[in-house]
Amino acid sequence: MRCVIAGYPFDLIASEVQQAMSGIKPELIVGESVRIGRRTYPVKQVGAVITRQDRRDFTAAEVTRAMRRLGFTCHPAAAAPAEG
């Protein structure tokens, strides 16, 4: 799926996003989050990994929109589940 994050086009595939995030420990969730496999990650962490860009270069909304289009479950800031 083609999407634009921080003004740059990316061709993303759900399986490639899962592979990129495998083995990466989720950071503390303080805003929007996305469920990838069995883990819930902050969307900014996922965006930084898949785009290799600085987190200040893109918004959480851009990454959330892309992740939803790929079929991942996203959670708003207030409804982020606790990771245990």
mmCIF file of the N, C-alpha and C atoms, coordinates in Angstrom:
data_MODEL
# 
_entry.id   MODEL 
# 
loop_
_atom_site.group_PDB 
_atom_site.id 
_atom_site.type_symbol 
_atom_site.label_atom_id 
_atom_site.label_alt_id 
_atom_site.label_comp_id 
_atom_site.label_asym_id 
_atom_site.label_entity_id 
_atom_site.label_seq_id 
_atom_site.pdbx_PDB_ins_code 
_atom_site.Cartn_x 
_atom_site.Cartn_y 
_atom_site.Cartn_z 
_atom_site.occupancy 
_atom_site.B_iso_or_equiv 
_atom_site.pdbx_formal_charge 
_atom_site.auth_seq_id 
_atom_site.auth_comp_id 
_atom_site.auth_asym_id 
_atom_site.auth_atom_id 
_atom_site.pdbx_PDB_model_num 
ATOM 1   N N  . MET A 1 1  ? 0.846  -1.162 0.000  1.00 0.00 ? 1  MET A N  1 
ATOM 2   C CA . MET A 1 1  ? 0.000  0.000  0.000  1.00 0.00 ? 1  MET A CA 1 
ATOM 3   C C  . MET A 1 1  ? 0.896  1.231  0.000  1.00 0.00 ? 1  MET A C  1 
ATOM 4   N N  . ARG A 1 2  ? 0.597  2.150  -0.848 1.00 0.00 ? 2  ARG A N  1 
ATOM 5   C CA . ARG A 1 2  ? 1.367  3.387  -0.935 1.00 0.00 ? 2  ARG A CA 1 
ATOM 6   C C  . ARG A 1 2  ? 0.760  4.419  0.010  1.00 0.00 ? 2  ARG A C  1 
ATOM 7   N N  . CYS A 1 3  ? 1.614  5.033  0.806  1.00 0.00 ? 3  CYS A N  1 
ATOM 8   C CA . CYS A 1 3  ? 1.161  6.083  1.703  1.00 0.00 ? 3  CYS A CA 1 
ATOM 9   C C  . CYS A 1 3  ? 2.244  7.153  1.796  1.00 0.00 ? 3  CYS A C  1 
ATOM 10  N N  . VAL A 1 4  ? 1.853  8.317  2.272  1.00 0.00 ? 4  VAL A N  1 
ATOM 11  C CA . VAL A 1 4  ? 2.786  9.427  2.413  1.00 0.00 ? 4  VAL A CA 1 
ATOM 12  C C  . VAL A 1 4  ? 2.920  9.748  3.898  1.00 0.00 ? 4  VAL A C  1 
ATOM 13  N N  . ILE A 1 5  ? 4.154  9.720  4.365  1.00 0.00 ? 5  ILE A N  1 
ATOM 14  C CA . ILE A 1 5  ? 4.455  10.055 5.754  1.00 0.00 ? 5  ILE A CA 1 
ATOM 15  C C  . ILE A 1 5  ? 5.572  11.088 5.718  1.00 0.00 ? 5  ILE A C  1 
ATOM 16  N N  . ALA A 1 6  ? 5.349  12.207 6.339  1.00 0.00 ? 6  ALA A N  1 
ATOM 17  C CA . ALA A 1 6  ? 6.311  13.323 6.391  1.00 0.00 ? 6  ALA A CA 1 
ATOM 18  C C  . ALA A 1 6  ? 6.677  13.803 4.986  1.00 0.00 ? 6  ALA A C  1 
ATOM 19  N N  . GLY A 1 7  ? 5.706  13.710 4.080  1.00 0.00 ? 7  GLY A N  1 
ATOM 20  C CA . GLY A 1 7  ? 5.930  14.203 2.729  1.00 0.00 ? 7  GLY A CA 1 
ATOM 21  C C  . GLY A 1 7  ? 6.663  13.229 1.816  1.00 0.00 ? 7  GLY A C  1 
ATOM 22  N N  . TYR A 1 8  ? 7.015  12.044 2.302  1.00 0.00 ? 8  TYR A N  1 
ATOM 23  C CA . TYR A 1 8  ? 7.717  11.053 1.493  1.00 0.00 ? 8  TYR A CA 1 
ATOM 24  C C  . TYR A 1 8  ? 6.821  9.849  1.247  1.00 0.00 ? 8  TYR A C  1 
ATOM 25  N N  . PRO A 1 9  ? 6.809  9.338  0.018  1.00 0.00 ? 9  PRO A N  1 
ATOM 26  C CA . PRO A 1 9  ? 5.979  8.162  -0.275 1.00 0.00 ? 9  PRO A CA 1 
ATOM 27  C C  . PRO A 1 9  ? 6.648  6.879  0.212  1.00 0.00 ? 9  PRO A C  1 
ATOM 28  N N  . PHE A 1 10 ? 5.843  5.981  0.758  1.00 0.00 ? 10 PHE A N  1 
ATOM 29  C CA . PHE A 1 10 ? 6.316  4.675  1.216  1.00 0.00 ? 10 PHE A CA 1 
ATOM 30  C C  . PHE A 1 10 ? 5.366  3.613  0.693  1.00 0.00 ? 10 PHE A C  1 
ATOM 31  N N  . ASP A 1 11 ? 5.918  2.488  0.262  1.00 0.00 ? 11 ASP A N  1 
ATOM 32  C CA . ASP A 1 11 ? 5.128  1.324  -0.107 1.00 0.00 ? 11 ASP A CA 1 
ATOM 33  C C  . ASP A 1 11 ? 5.205  0.358  1.061  1.00 0.00 ? 11 ASP A C  1 
ATOM 34  N N  . LEU A 1 12 ? 4.122  0.264  1.821  1.00 0.00 ? 12 LEU A N  1 
ATOM 35  C CA . LEU A 1 12 ? 4.111  -0.559 3.026  1.00 0.00 ? 12 LEU A CA 1 
ATOM 36  C C  . LEU A 1 12 ? 3.262  -1.800 2.829  1.00 0.00 ? 12 LEU A C  1 
ATOM 37  N N  . ILE A 1 13 ? 3.725  -2.895 3.410  1.00 0.00 ? 13 ILE A N  1 
ATOM 38  C CA . ILE A 1 13 ? 3.007  -4.169 3.407  1.00 0.00 ? 13 ILE A CA 1 
ATOM 39  C C  . ILE A 1 13 ? 2.921  -4.615 4.858  1.00 0.00 ? 13 ILE A C  1 
ATOM 40  N N  . ALA A 1 14 ? 1.758  -5.069 5.279  1.00 0.00 ? 14 ALA A N  1 
ATOM 41  C CA . ALA A 1 14 ? 1.542  -5.432 6.680  1.00 0.00 ? 14 ALA A CA 1 
ATOM 42  C C  . ALA A 1 14 ? 2.585  -6.423 7.174  1.00 0.00 ? 14 ALA A C  1 
ATOM 43  N N  . SER A 1 15 ? 2.903  -7.436 6.389  1.00 0.00 ? 15 SER A N  1 
ATOM 44  C CA . SER A 1 15 ? 3.881  -8.438 6.829  1.00 0.00 ? 15 SER A CA 1 
ATOM 45  C C  . SER A 1 15 ? 5.268  -7.826 7.009  1.00 0.00 ? 15 SER A C  1 
ATOM 46  N N  . GLU A 1 16 ? 5.612  -6.840 6.196  1.00 0.00 ? 16 GLU A N  1 
ATOM 47  C CA . GLU A 1 16 ? 6.914  -6.181 6.340  1.00 0.00 ? 16 GLU A CA 1 
ATOM 48  C C  . GLU A 1 16 ? 6.959  -5.306 7.589  1.00 0.00 ? 16 GLU A C  1 
ATOM 49  N N  . VAL A 1 17 ? 5.822  -4.679 7.918  1.00 0.00 ? 17 VAL A N  1 
ATOM 50  C CA . VAL A 1 17 ? 5.758  -3.892 9.151  1.00 0.00 ? 17 VAL A CA 1 
ATOM 51  C C  . VAL A 1 17 ? 5.911  -4.824 10.351 1.00 0.00 ? 17 VAL A C  1 
ATOM 52  N N  . GLN A 1 18 ? 5.228  -5.974 10.329 1.00 0.00 ? 18 GLN A N  1 
ATOM 53  C CA . GLN A 1 18 ? 5.348  -6.944 11.416 1.00 0.00 ? 18 GLN A CA 1 
ATOM 54  C C  . GLN A 1 18 ? 6.783  -7.427 11.553 1.00 0.00 ? 18 GLN A C  1 
ATOM 55  N N  . GLN A 1 19 ? 7.423  -7.703 10.454 1.00 0.00 ? 19 GLN A N  1 
ATOM 56  C CA . GLN A 1 19 ? 8.804  -8.170 10.474 1.00 0.00 ? 19 GLN A CA 1 
ATOM 57  C C  . GLN A 1 19 ? 9.740  -7.091 11.019 1.00 0.00 ? 19 GLN A C  1 
ATOM 58  N N  . ALA A 1 20 ? 9.527  -5.849 10.603 1.00 0.00 ? 20 ALA A N  1 
ATOM 59  C CA . ALA A 1 20 ? 10.370 -4.752 11.066 1.00 0.00 ? 20 ALA A CA 1 
ATOM 60  C C  . ALA A 1 20 ? 10.242 -4.548 12.576 1.00 0.00 ? 20 ALA A C  1 
ATOM 61  N N  . MET A 1 21 ? 9.048  -4.781 13.120 1.00 0.00 ? 21 MET A N  1 
ATOM 62  C CA . MET A 1 21 ? 8.810  -4.550 14.551 1.00 0.00 ? 21 MET A CA 1 
ATOM 63  C C  . MET A 1 21 ? 9.109  -5.781 15.408 1.00 0.00 ? 21 MET A C  1 
ATOM 64  N N  . SER A 1 22 ? 9.323  -6.938 14.791 1.00 0.00 ? 22 SER A N  1 
ATOM 65  C CA . SER A 1 22 ? 9.595  -8.139 15.586 1.00 0.00 ? 22 SER A CA 1 
ATOM 66  C C  . SER A 1 22 ? 10.935 -7.977 16.295 1.00 0.00 ? 22 SER A C  1 
ATOM 67  N N  . GLY A 1 23 ? 10.942 -8.342 17.557 1.00 0.00 ? 23 GLY A N  1 
ATOM 68  C CA . GLY A 1 23 ? 12.152 -8.230 18.347 1.00 0.00 ? 23 GLY A CA 1 
ATOM 69  C C  . GLY A 1 23 ? 12.393 -6.856 18.945 1.00 0.00 ? 23 GLY A C  1 
ATOM 70  N N  . ILE A 1 24 ? 11.528 -5.898 18.648 1.00 0.00 ? 24 ILE A N  1 
ATOM 71  C CA . ILE A 1 24 ? 11.663 -4.552 19.199 1.00 0.00 ? 24 ILE A CA 1 
ATOM 72  C C  . ILE A 1 24 ? 10.733 -4.430 20.404 1.00 0.00 ? 24 ILE A C  1 
ATOM 73  N N  . LYS A 1 25 ? 11.305 -4.014 21.510 1.00 0.00 ? 25 LYS A N  1 
ATOM 74  C CA . LYS A 1 25 ? 10.535 -3.869 22.748 1.00 0.00 ? 25 LYS A CA 1 
ATOM 75  C C  . LYS A 1 25 ? 9.715  -2.583 22.673 1.00 0.00 ? 25 LYS A C  1 
ATOM 76  N N  . PRO A 1 26 ? 8.415  -2.677 22.956 1.00 0.00 ? 26 PRO A N  1 
ATOM 77  C CA . PRO A 1 26 ? 7.585  -1.472 22.944 1.00 0.00 ? 26 PRO A CA 1 
ATOM 78  C C  . PRO A 1 26 ? 8.012  -0.470 24.015 1.00 0.00 ? 26 PRO A C  1 
ATOM 79  N N  . GLU A 1 27 ? 7.997  0.789  23.644 1.00 0.00 ? 27 GLU A N  1 
ATOM 80  C CA . GLU A 1 27 ? 8.277  1.852  24.599 1.00 0.00 ? 27 GLU A CA 1 
ATOM 81  C C  . GLU A 1 27 ? 7.012  2.146  25.397 1.00 0.00 ? 27 GLU A C  1 
ATOM 82  N N  . LEU A 1 28 ? 7.153  2.957  26.422 1.00 0.00 ? 28 LEU A N  1 
ATOM 83  C CA . LEU A 1 28 ? 6.010  3.365  27.230 1.00 0.00 ? 28 LEU A CA 1 
ATOM 84  C C  . LEU A 1 28 ? 5.007  4.112  26.350 1.00 0.00 ? 28 LEU A C  1 
ATOM 85  N N  . ILE A 1 29 ? 3.750  3.727  26.423 1.00 0.00 ? 29 ILE A N  1 
ATOM 86  C CA . ILE A 1 29 ? 2.713  4.344  25.594 1.00 0.00 ? 29 ILE A CA 1 
ATOM 87  C C  . ILE A 1 29 ? 2.154  5.557  26.319 1.00 0.00 ? 29 ILE A C  1 
ATOM 88  N N  . VAL A 1 30 ? 2.312  6.718  25.698 1.00 0.00 ? 30 VAL A N  1 
ATOM 89  C CA . VAL A 1 30 ? 1.788  7.954  26.279 1.00 0.00 ? 30 VAL A CA 1 
ATOM 90  C C  . VAL A 1 30 ? 0.811  8.653  25.330 1.00 0.00 ? 30 VAL A C  1 
ATOM 91  N N  . GLY A 1 31 ? 0.663  8.137  24.122 1.00 0.00 ? 31 GLY A N  1 
ATOM 92  C CA . GLY A 1 31 ? -0.248 8.739  23.148 1.00 0.00 ? 31 GLY A CA 1 
ATOM 93  C C  . GLY A 1 31 ? -0.951 7.651  22.372 1.00 0.00 ? 31 GLY A C  1 
ATOM 94  N N  . GLU A 1 32 ? -1.135 7.887  21.080 1.00 0.00 ? 32 GLU A N  1 
ATOM 95  C CA . GLU A 1 32 ? -1.777 6.892  20.228 1.00 0.00 ? 32 GLU A CA 1 
ATOM 96  C C  . GLU A 1 32 ? -0.910 5.639  20.160 1.00 0.00 ? 32 GLU A C  1 
ATOM 97  N N  . SER A 1 33 ? -1.572 4.488  19.962 1.00 0.00 ? 33 SER A N  1 
ATOM 98  C CA . SER A 1 33 ? -0.838 3.232  19.894 1.00 0.00 ? 33 SER A CA 1 
ATOM 99  C C  . SER A 1 33 ? -1.405 2.346  18.798 1.00 0.00 ? 33 SER A C  1 
ATOM 100 N N  . VAL A 1 34 ? -0.608 1.345  18.410 1.00 0.00 ? 34 VAL A N  1 
ATOM 101 C CA . VAL A 1 34 ? -1.011 0.405  17.373 1.00 0.00 ? 34 VAL A CA 1 
ATOM 102 C C  . VAL A 1 34 ? -0.632 -1.000 17.824 1.00 0.00 ? 34 VAL A C  1 
ATOM 103 N N  . ARG A 1 35 ? -1.537 -1.931 17.589 1.00 0.00 ? 35 ARG A N  1 
ATOM 104 C CA . ARG A 1 35 ? -1.323 -3.337 17.949 1.00 0.00 ? 35 ARG A CA 1 
ATOM 105 C C  . ARG A 1 35 ? -0.716 -4.050 16.753 1.00 0.00 ? 35 ARG A C  1 
ATOM 106 N N  . ILE A 1 36 ? 0.490  -4.595 16.942 1.00 0.00 ? 36 ILE A N  1 
ATOM 107 C CA . ILE A 1 36 ? 1.175  -5.349 15.889 1.00 0.00 ? 36 ILE A CA 1 
ATOM 108 C C  . ILE A 1 36 ? 1.540  -6.696 16.490 1.00 0.00 ? 36 ILE A C  1 
ATOM 109 N N  . GLY A 1 37 ? 0.914  -7.730 15.996 1.00 0.00 ? 37 GLY A N  1 
ATOM 110 C CA . GLY A 1 37 ? 1.104  -9.053 16.577 1.00 0.00 ? 37 GLY A CA 1 
ATOM 111 C C  . GLY A 1 37 ? 0.528  -9.080 17.981 1.00 0.00 ? 37 GLY A C  1 
ATOM 112 N N  . ARG A 1 38 ? 1.343  -9.487 18.937 1.00 0.00 ? 38 ARG A N  1 
ATOM 113 C CA . ARG A 1 38 ? 0.892  -9.560 20.331 1.00 0.00 ? 38 ARG A CA 1 
ATOM 114 C C  . ARG A 1 38 ? 1.278  -8.331 21.134 1.00 0.00 ? 38 ARG A C  1 
ATOM 115 N N  . ARG A 1 39 ? 1.933  -7.387 20.515 1.00 0.00 ? 39 ARG A N  1 
ATOM 116 C CA . ARG A 1 39 ? 2.424  -6.214 21.242 1.00 0.00 ? 39 ARG A CA 1 
ATOM 117 C C  . ARG A 1 39 ? 1.729  -4.938 20.788 1.00 0.00 ? 39 ARG A C  1 
ATOM 118 N N  . THR A 1 40 ? 1.686  -3.987 21.714 1.00 0.00 ? 40 THR A N  1 
ATOM 119 C CA . THR A 1 40 ? 1.127  -2.675 21.414 1.00 0.00 ? 40 THR A CA 1 
ATOM 120 C C  . THR A 1 40 ? 2.259  -1.656 21.508 1.00 0.00 ? 40 THR A C  1 
ATOM 121 N N  . TYR A 1 41 ? 2.443  -0.910 20.418 1.00 0.00 ? 41 TYR A N  1 
ATOM 122 C CA . TYR A 1 41 ? 3.527  0.057  20.321 1.00 0.00 ? 41 TYR A CA 1 
ATOM 123 C C  . TYR A 1 41 ? 2.981  1.478  20.197 1.00 0.00 ? 41 TYR A C  1 
ATOM 124 N N  . PRO A 1 42 ? 3.747  2.468  20.668 1.00 0.00 ? 42 PRO A N  1 
ATOM 125 C CA . PRO A 1 42 ? 3.384  3.855  20.365 1.00 0.00 ? 42 PRO A CA 1 
ATOM 126 C C  . PRO A 1 42 ? 3.515  4.060  18.847 1.00 0.00 ? 42 PRO A C  1 
ATOM 127 N N  . VAL A 1 43 ? 2.584  4.766  18.238 1.00 0.00 ? 43 VAL A N  1 
ATOM 128 C CA . VAL A 1 43 ? 2.638  4.933  16.780 1.00 0.00 ? 43 VAL A CA 1 
ATOM 129 C C  . VAL A 1 43 ? 3.898  5.673  16.346 1.00 0.00 ? 43 VAL A C  1 
ATOM 130 N N  . LYS A 1 44 ? 4.396  6.576  17.159 1.00 0.00 ? 44 LYS A N  1 
ATOM 131 C CA . LYS A 1 44 ? 5.618  7.295  16.797 1.00 0.00 ? 44 LYS A CA 1 
ATOM 132 C C  . LYS A 1 44 ? 6.824  6.353  16.754 1.00 0.00 ? 44 LYS A C  1 
ATOM 133 N N  . GLN A 1 45 ? 6.864  5.357  17.630 1.00 0.00 ? 45 GLN A N  1 
ATOM 134 C CA . GLN A 1 45 ? 7.939  4.370  17.607 1.00 0.00 ? 45 GLN A CA 1 
ATOM 135 C C  . GLN A 1 45 ? 7.870  3.556  16.314 1.00 0.00 ? 45 GLN A C  1 
ATOM 136 N N  . VAL A 1 46 ? 6.679  3.115  15.956 1.00 0.00 ? 46 VAL A N  1 
ATOM 137 C CA . VAL A 1 46 ? 6.493  2.343  14.724 1.00 0.00 ? 46 VAL A CA 1 
ATOM 138 C C  . VAL A 1 46 ? 6.882  3.195  13.514 1.00 0.00 ? 46 VAL A C  1 
ATOM 139 N N  . GLY A 1 47 ? 6.429  4.442  13.496 1.00 0.00 ? 47 GLY A N  1 
ATOM 140 C CA . GLY A 1 47 ? 6.766  5.331  12.391 1.00 0.00 ? 47 GLY A CA 1 
ATOM 141 C C  . GLY A 1 47 ? 8.258  5.520  12.227 1.00 0.00 ? 47 GLY A C  1 
ATOM 142 N N  . ALA A 1 48 ? 8.966  5.667  13.336 1.00 0.00 ? 48 ALA A N  1 
ATOM 143 C CA . ALA A 1 48 ? 10.417 5.849  13.277 1.00 0.00 ? 48 ALA A CA 1 
ATOM 144 C C  . ALA A 1 48 ? 11.107 4.604  12.724 1.00 0.00 ? 48 ALA A C  1 
ATOM 145 N N  . VAL A 1 49 ? 10.629 3.431  13.104 1.00 0.00 ? 49 VAL A N  1 
ATOM 146 C CA . VAL A 1 49 ? 11.238 2.186  12.637 1.00 0.00 ? 49 VAL A CA 1 
ATOM 147 C C  . VAL A 1 49 ? 10.973 1.969  11.152 1.00 0.00 ? 49 VAL A C  1 
ATOM 148 N N  . ILE A 1 50 ? 9.722  2.126  10.721 1.00 0.00 ? 50 ILE A N  1 
ATOM 149 C CA . ILE A 1 50 ? 9.399  1.789  9.328  1.00 0.00 ? 50 ILE A CA 1 
ATOM 150 C C  . ILE A 1 50 ? 9.838  2.854  8.329  1.00 0.00 ? 50 ILE A C  1 
ATOM 151 N N  . THR A 1 51 ? 9.955  4.104  8.764  1.00 0.00 ? 51 THR A N  1 
ATOM 152 C CA . THR A 1 51 ? 10.371 5.159  7.824  1.00 0.00 ? 51 THR A CA 1 
ATOM 153 C C  . THR A 1 51 ? 11.836 5.531  7.977  1.00 0.00 ? 51 THR A C  1 
ATOM 154 N N  . ARG A 1 52 ? 12.436 5.170  9.096  1.00 0.00 ? 52 ARG A N  1 
ATOM 155 C CA . ARG A 1 52 ? 13.822 5.542  9.416  1.00 0.00 ? 52 ARG A CA 1 
ATOM 156 C C  . ARG A 1 52 ? 13.994 7.064  9.466  1.00 0.00 ? 52 ARG A C  1 
ATOM 157 N N  . GLN A 1 53 ? 12.931 7.735  9.871  1.00 0.00 ? 53 GLN A N  1 
ATOM 158 C CA . GLN A 1 53 ? 12.958 9.192  10.002 1.00 0.00 ? 53 GLN A CA 1 
ATOM 159 C C  . GLN A 1 53 ? 12.894 9.568  11.478 1.00 0.00 ? 53 GLN A C  1 
ATOM 160 N N  . ASP A 1 54 ? 13.303 10.773 11.767 1.00 0.00 ? 54 ASP A N  1 
ATOM 161 C CA . ASP A 1 54 ? 13.203 11.304 13.110 1.00 0.00 ? 54 ASP A CA 1 
ATOM 162 C C  . ASP A 1 54 ? 11.724 11.465 13.464 1.00 0.00 ? 54 ASP A C  1 
ATOM 163 N N  . ARG A 1 55 ? 11.368 11.186 14.685 1.00 0.00 ? 55 ARG A N  1 
ATOM 164 C CA . ARG A 1 55 ? 9.960  11.257 15.117 1.00 0.00 ? 55 ARG A CA 1 
ATOM 165 C C  . ARG A 1 55 ? 9.367  12.651 14.999 1.00 0.00 ? 55 ARG A C  1 
ATOM 166 N N  . ARG A 1 56 ? 10.212 13.649 14.985 1.00 0.00 ? 56 ARG A N  1 
ATOM 167 C CA . ARG A 1 56 ? 9.719  15.031 14.859 1.00 0.00 ? 56 ARG A CA 1 
ATOM 168 C C  . ARG A 1 56 ? 9.316  15.358 13.420 1.00 0.00 ? 56 ARG A C  1 
ATOM 169 N N  . ASP A 1 57 ? 9.681  14.481 12.472 1.00 0.00 ? 57 ASP A N  1 
ATOM 170 C CA . ASP A 1 57 ? 9.412  14.747 11.059 1.00 0.00 ? 57 ASP A CA 1 
ATOM 171 C C  . ASP A 1 57 ? 8.015  14.336 10.602 1.00 0.00 ? 57 ASP A C  1 
ATOM 172 N N  . PHE A 1 58 ? 7.310  13.547 11.408 1.00 0.00 ? 58 PHE A N  1 
ATOM 173 C CA . PHE A 1 58 ? 5.974  13.085 11.010 1.00 0.00 ? 58 PHE A CA 1 
ATOM 174 C C  . PHE A 1 58 ? 5.038  13.174 12.201 1.00 0.00 ? 58 PHE A C  1 
ATOM 175 N N  . THR A 1 59 ? 3.743  13.113 11.913 1.00 0.00 ? 59 THR A N  1 
ATOM 176 C CA . THR A 1 59 ? 2.748  13.164 12.990 1.00 0.00 ? 59 THR A CA 1 
ATOM 177 C C  . THR A 1 59 ? 2.246  11.756 13.308 1.00 0.00 ? 59 THR A C  1 
ATOM 178 N N  . ALA A 1 60 ? 1.715  11.608 14.500 1.00 0.00 ? 60 ALA A N  1 
ATOM 179 C CA . ALA A 1 60 ? 1.118  10.338 14.895 1.00 0.00 ? 60 ALA A CA 1 
ATOM 180 C C  . ALA A 1 60 ? -0.074 10.018 13.994 1.00 0.00 ? 60 ALA A C  1 
ATOM 181 N N  . ALA A 1 61 ? -0.791 11.048 13.571 1.00 0.00 ? 61 ALA A N  1 
ATOM 182 C CA . ALA A 1 61 ? -1.962 10.840 12.704 1.00 0.00 ? 61 ALA A CA 1 
ATOM 183 C C  . ALA A 1 61 ? -1.573 10.220 11.368 1.00 0.00 ? 61 ALA A C  1 
ATOM 184 N N  . GLU A 1 62 ? -0.440 10.632 10.806 1.00 0.00 ? 62 GLU A N  1 
ATOM 185 C CA . GLU A 1 62 ? 0.006  10.062 9.525  1.00 0.00 ? 62 GLU A CA 1 
ATOM 186 C C  . GLU A 1 62 ? 0.271  8.566  9.658  1.00 0.00 ? 62 GLU A C  1 
ATOM 187 N N  . VAL A 1 63 ? 0.961  8.178  10.723 1.00 0.00 ? 63 VAL A N  1 
ATOM 188 C CA . VAL A 1 63 ? 1.293  6.771  10.936 1.00 0.00 ? 63 VAL A CA 1 
ATOM 189 C C  . VAL A 1 63 ? 0.036  5.976  11.285 1.00 0.00 ? 63 VAL A C  1 
ATOM 190 N N  . THR A 1 64 ? -0.823 6.542  12.115 1.00 0.00 ? 64 THR A N  1 
ATOM 191 C CA . THR A 1 64 ? -2.071 5.869  12.484 1.00 0.00 ? 64 THR A CA 1 
ATOM 192 C C  . THR A 1 64 ? -2.920 5.592  11.248 1.00 0.00 ? 64 THR A C  1 
ATOM 193 N N  . ARG A 1 65 ? -3.037 6.562  10.386 1.00 0.00 ? 65 ARG A N  1 
ATOM 194 C CA . ARG A 1 65 ? -3.812 6.389  9.149  1.00 0.00 ? 65 ARG A CA 1 
ATOM 195 C C  . ARG A 1 65 ? -3.231 5.255  8.300  1.00 0.00 ? 65 ARG A C  1 
ATOM 196 N N  . ALA A 1 66 ? -1.914 5.218  8.159  1.00 0.00 ? 66 ALA A N  1 
ATOM 197 C CA . ALA A 1 66 ? -1.267 4.165  7.374  1.00 0.00 ? 66 ALA A CA 1 
ATOM 198 C C  . ALA A 1 66 ? -1.466 2.792  8.014  1.00 0.00 ? 66 ALA A C  1 
ATOM 199 N N  . MET A 1 67 ? -1.326 2.718  9.332  1.00 0.00 ? 67 MET A N  1 
ATOM 200 C CA . MET A 1 67 ? -1.470 1.434  10.023 1.00 0.00 ? 67 MET A CA 1 
ATOM 201 C C  . MET A 1 67 ? -2.903 0.910  9.934  1.00 0.00 ? 67 MET A C  1 
ATOM 202 N N  . ARG A 1 68 ? -3.881 1.803  10.037 1.00 0.00 ? 68 ARG A N  1 
ATOM 203 C CA . ARG A 1 68 ? -5.286 1.380  9.886  1.00 0.00 ? 68 ARG A CA 1 
ATOM 204 C C  . ARG A 1 68 ? -5.548 0.855  8.481  1.00 0.00 ? 68 ARG A C  1 
ATOM 205 N N  . ARG A 1 69 ? -5.000 1.533  7.487  1.00 0.00 ? 69 ARG A N  1 
ATOM 206 C CA . ARG A 1 69 ? -5.192 1.077  6.100  1.00 0.00 ? 69 ARG A CA 1 
ATOM 207 C C  . ARG A 1 69 ? -4.555 -0.292 5.866  1.00 0.00 ? 69 ARG A C  1 
ATOM 208 N N  . LEU A 1 70 ? -3.509 -0.606 6.628  1.00 0.00 ? 70 LEU A N  1 
ATOM 209 C CA . LEU A 1 70 ? -2.865 -1.918 6.514  1.00 0.00 ? 70 LEU A CA 1 
ATOM 210 C C  . LEU A 1 70 ? -3.600 -2.993 7.307  1.00 0.00 ? 70 LEU A C  1 
ATOM 211 N N  . GLY A 1 71 ? -4.591 -2.574 8.106  1.00 0.00 ? 71 GLY A N  1 
ATOM 212 C CA . GLY A 1 71 ? -5.391 -3.539 8.849  1.00 0.00 ? 71 GLY A CA 1 
ATOM 213 C C  . GLY A 1 71 ? -5.010 -3.712 10.309 1.00 0.00 ? 71 GLY A C  1 
ATOM 214 N N  . PHE A 1 72 ? -4.093 -2.890 10.821 1.00 0.00 ? 72 PHE A N  1 
ATOM 215 C CA . PHE A 1 72 ? -3.715 -2.976 12.227 1.00 0.00 ? 72 PHE A CA 1 
ATOM 216 C C  . PHE A 1 72 ? -4.736 -2.227 13.083 1.00 0.00 ? 72 PHE A C  1 
ATOM 217 N N  . THR A 1 73 ? -4.870 -2.654 14.326 1.00 0.00 ? 73 THR A N  1 
ATOM 218 C CA . THR A 1 73 ? -5.774 -2.003 15.258 1.00 0.00 ? 73 THR A CA 1 
ATOM 219 C C  . THR A 1 73 ? -5.043 -0.865 15.943 1.00 0.00 ? 73 THR A C  1 
ATOM 220 N N  . CYS A 1 74 ? -5.614 0.318  15.861 1.00 0.00 ? 74 CYS A N  1 
ATOM 221 C CA . CYS A 1 74 ? -5.024 1.502  16.482 1.00 0.00 ? 74 CYS A CA 1 
ATOM 222 C C  . CYS A 1 74 ? -5.919 1.976  17.625 1.00 0.00 ? 74 CYS A C  1 
ATOM 223 N N  . HIS A 1 75 ? -5.280 2.550  18.642 1.00 0.00 ? 75 HIS A N  1 
ATOM 224 C CA . HIS A 1 75 ? -5.991 3.034  19.815 1.00 0.00 ? 75 HIS A CA 1 
ATOM 225 C C  . HIS A 1 75 ? -5.688 4.508  20.020 1.00 0.00 ? 75 HIS A C  1 
ATOM 226 N N  . PRO A 1 76 ? -6.708 5.321  20.328 1.00 0.00 ? 76 PRO A N  1 
ATOM 227 C CA . PRO A 1 76 ? -6.450 6.728  20.641 1.00 0.00 ? 76 PRO A CA 1 
ATOM 228 C C  . PRO A 1 76 ? -5.682 6.841  21.958 1.00 0.00 ? 76 PRO A C  1 
ATOM 229 N N  . ALA A 1 77 ? -5.167 8.001  22.222 1.00 0.00 ? 77 ALA A N  1 
ATOM 230 C CA . ALA A 1 77 ? -4.328 8.228  23.402 1.00 0.00 ? 77 ALA A CA 1 
ATOM 231 C C  . ALA A 1 77 ? -4.999 7.793  24.695 1.00 0.00 ? 77 ALA A C  1 
ATOM 232 N N  . ALA A 1 78 ? -6.245 8.155  24.900 1.00 0.00 ? 78 ALA A N  1 
ATOM 233 C CA . ALA A 1 78 ? -6.920 7.863  26.168 1.00 0.00 ? 78 ALA A CA 1 
ATOM 234 C C  . ALA A 1 78 ? -7.304 6.388  26.311 1.00 0.00 ? 78 ALA A C  1 
ATOM 235 N N  . ALA A 1 79 ? -7.405 5.671  25.200 1.00 0.00 ? 79 ALA A N  1 
ATOM 236 C CA . ALA A 1 79 ? -7.867 4.285  25.255 1.00 0.00 ? 79 ALA A CA 1 
ATOM 237 C C  . ALA A 1 79 ? -6.755 3.268  25.046 1.00 0.00 ? 79 ALA A C  1 
ATOM 238 N N  . ALA A 1 80 ? -5.500 3.689  25.146 1.00 0.00 ? 80 ALA A N  1 
ATOM 239 C CA . ALA A 1 80 ? -4.393 2.764  24.940 1.00 0.00 ? 80 ALA A CA 1 
ATOM 240 C C  . ALA A 1 80 ? -4.385 1.709  26.039 1.00 0.00 ? 80 ALA A C  1 
ATOM 241 N N  . PRO A 1 81 ? -4.352 0.430  25.649 1.00 0.00 ? 81 PRO A N  1 
ATOM 242 C CA . PRO A 1 81 ? -4.354 -0.634 26.661 1.00 0.00 ? 81 PRO A CA 1 
ATOM 243 C C  . PRO A 1 81 ? -3.020 -0.701 27.395 1.00 0.00 ? 81 PRO A C  1 
ATOM 244 N N  . ALA A 1 82 ? -3.065 -1.122 28.641 1.00 0.00 ? 82 ALA A N  1 
ATOM 245 C CA . ALA A 1 82 ? -1.835 -1.273 29.423 1.00 0.00 ? 82 ALA A CA 1 
ATOM 246 C C  . ALA A 1 82 ? -1.089 -2.513 28.948 1.00 0.00 ? 82 ALA A C  1 
ATOM 247 N N  . GLU A 1 83 ? 0.192  -2.392 28.790 1.00 0.00 ? 83 GLU A N  1 
ATOM 248 C CA . GLU A 1 83 ? 1.020  -3.528 28.346 1.00 0.00 ? 83 GLU A CA 1 
ATOM 249 C C  . GLU A 1 83 ? 1.483  -4.278 29.569 1.00 0.00 ? 83 GLU A C  1 
ATOM 250 N N  . GLY A 1 84 ? 1.356  -5.587 29.548 1.00 0.00 ? 84 GLY A N  1 
ATOM 251 C CA . GLY A 1 84 ? 1.719  -6.338 30.736 1.00 0.00 ? 84 GLY A CA 1 
ATOM 252 C C  . GLY A 1 84 ? 2.636  -7.427 30.528 1.00 0.00 ? 84 GLY A C  1 
# 
